[in-house]
Amino acid sequence: MKIGDRVSVVDDVLSGVVTDIVGNTVHIDSDEGFPLKYHPSELVVIEKNTLLKRIDSEDIFTHKQLKESKPRKKRPVSKRKEKVRPPMEVDLHIQKLTKNYMRLSNYDMLELQLDTAKRQLDFALSKRIQRVVFIHGVGEGVLKAELESLFRRYDNITYGIADARKYGHGATEVYIPQKAMQ
């Protein structure tokens, strides 16, 4: 233990700086500003050779002025991870596409559904939408087969069964990779 060491009292919540050592008595100035005397066995060195300077209000004012006069460095703005956006949904049930579906033949209904699917897929590609769910229903599977044939014509997409918990077994999800969207 030397003069200038920062010490803490073993059996008390006191600390201070060693100001003098006379025989078996260590003189410290406590953090509260009181001169105290202890036996060396009652103290523990916290930091060595760090003479602490008392800070007055003028030092604080000067430090604050220096800090305010320095130009602040702008922190780099971290890009927030983009939230997973819900997919675009396209309901291909014929009742959702036209009011006059009773007058259409099966062929005309299928053509309307496929034209709508192609338009919506092209829209999703142009607007950089990453996921599209085509709701086609279960039925006999004709529309689903035709949709898969349509999707195979696009090199840059993948498709599969959509979330069965949300859509049941009557929906197909198309995924448009980011690379294809650039």
Helices and strands as residue ranges (DSSP letters): E 6-9, E 15-22, E 25-30, E 35-38, G 40-42, E 43-47, H 57-69, E 88-91, H 94-97, G 101-103, H 106-126, E 131-135, H 142-152, E 158-161, H 164-167, E 171-175, H 178-181
